[in-house]
């Protein structure tokens, strides 16, 4: 996530003591923006799902974050996760990265799916199926113990998520 996106997410989380993580909120918003839900429907889903108040300040924060993520999609600068320090030997960093990717994809799917975004397109369905698998990465898979191998795998998963999300967005705006 870029700095402005992270700031907007933190404002939403802090304003209403939102119980979700940064990755959950980012994934959810991105899923909604990539879907074919109307702007009003998206805003309603955000307020209900994240249990936010529907006041003017919250609406302004929702619009700000939506616009920030939309610009990332348009400019193809979307980022889900990146390692802060590649030389770090922190034991929990890889697990934290895997958890972040898992959270992001799980909440992306929640935001994306709905009656207006169901598709018979096999390419889209395959992406959604892989996202579902990624959302379960912490439950189904174990790291092999080597930092470089695990980090490389997580980087590949992250890259797939970003490319697939951009593909879904392009499909939506071109349909």
N, C-alpha and C positions, 0 to 999 in steps of 0.2 A: 504494500500500500504506500502511496506517496504521502508526503507530509500533510498536505491540505485535506486529503481524504481522511487520514487518521485523526486530524483535529476535528473535522466535522462529525466523525463517528463518536469521538470522545465527548463532544458537546451533547449529542443526543443521549448517550449513555448517562452522562452526569446530570442532565436537566431533569430527567424523570426517574433517576435511579434504575435505569433499565437493567434487568438481570442477565443480559446477554453479553458475550465477549465481542471484542472488536471484529474478529473473524466471522462470527455468527451474523453480526449486523451487516458487515460488508457483503457477505455471501447472499444474505436475504435481499438486500437492496439491489444487488447486481442481478439476481435471478428475476426480480420483478421488472427491472428495466429491460432485460433481454426478452422477457415474455411479451405477449401481445395484450396484456391488461391495459385498460385505459388509465390515464393519469389519476382520475378520481378513484378508480378501483384500487390502484396501487397505494395511494395515500390512505385510503380506508383500511386496507390490509396491514399497512405499516403500523398505524395507530392501534388497531386491534391486536395484532400479533405481538408487537413489542410492548404492549400495555402502556402506551404513551398518552398523555393528556392531549386533547385536541384544541389547544389554545393557539393564539397567533404566533407566539414564539416557537412552539414546537413545529407548526406548519412551515415556518420560515426555515428552521433547521432541516426538516425533511426535504424541502425544495433545494436547499443548499447542498446537501449530501447527494441528492439525486442528480443535480446538475454537475457536480464534481465527478461522480462515477460515469455519467453520460459522456463527459468530455474525455475521460480515460478510454472509453469504448470508441468514441469517434476518432481520437488521436492514436488509437491502438497502443496506449501506454498502460493498460490495465496491469496491475501487479497484485498477486495474492500474498506471496510470502517470499522473503529473501533472507539468507543467512546474514546476520549482522557482522559476524567476524568469522571468516573461514578457518582461521587458525585456532579458534577456541576449542578447548577440550572439555567443555562443560558437559557433564554426563547426561543432563536432561534436555540438551538443546535439540537433538534429533527427535526425541519423543515429543517435545514441544512443537517442533515443525510438523511432524506427522499429525499431531492432534489439531493444529491450526488448519492444515489442509483438509482434514476430515470434517472439522466444524464448518469450514467455508463451503464445501461441496454439499453437505447435508442441508444447510440453510439456503444455499442457492436453489436446490431442488424444491424446497418448500416454497420459496418465492416464485420460482419459475412455473411450477405446475398449477394448473387450474383449467377450467373448462375452455378457456380461449387459447391455451397454449399446447393442448394435446395435438400431437402430429402423427400422421401416418407415414411420414418421411423416415425411411430406415436409417439414414445417416444421423438424424436428430435423435431417434430412439436409441441408437447405439451409444451416442455421446451421453445421453441421460442414464443409460445402464452402467456405463463406465463411471460416471459421477457417483452413482449409487454405490458401486464397489469401493470407490475412493473414500466415500463417507464412512465406510466401515473398516478402514485401514488399521486403526488401533485395535479393533476387536479381532480381526482375522489374521493379521500378519505380525511376525516378530522380526526385529532387526538382526542381521547376520553378525553383528558385533564389530564390524570394521567401519570406522567413521567415514572414510572416503567413499566406500561402496554405498552405504546408507544415504549419505548426503547426495551422492550422484543420483540415486534412485528418486529421492524426494525432489531434487531439481527437475528431473524428467517429468515427474507427476505434476509439479507446479507448471511447467511449460505446457503440458498437455491441457491442463485446466484453462490456462490463459488463452491458448490458441483455440480451444473448443468454444470458450465463451465468446470470443471475438467472432468466430464462425456463426454461432447462434444469433448474435446481434446483427451481423451482416445479412443473414437469411431473413431476419424479421424486417429490417428496413427495406430490403429489396423485394419482399413479397407484396 
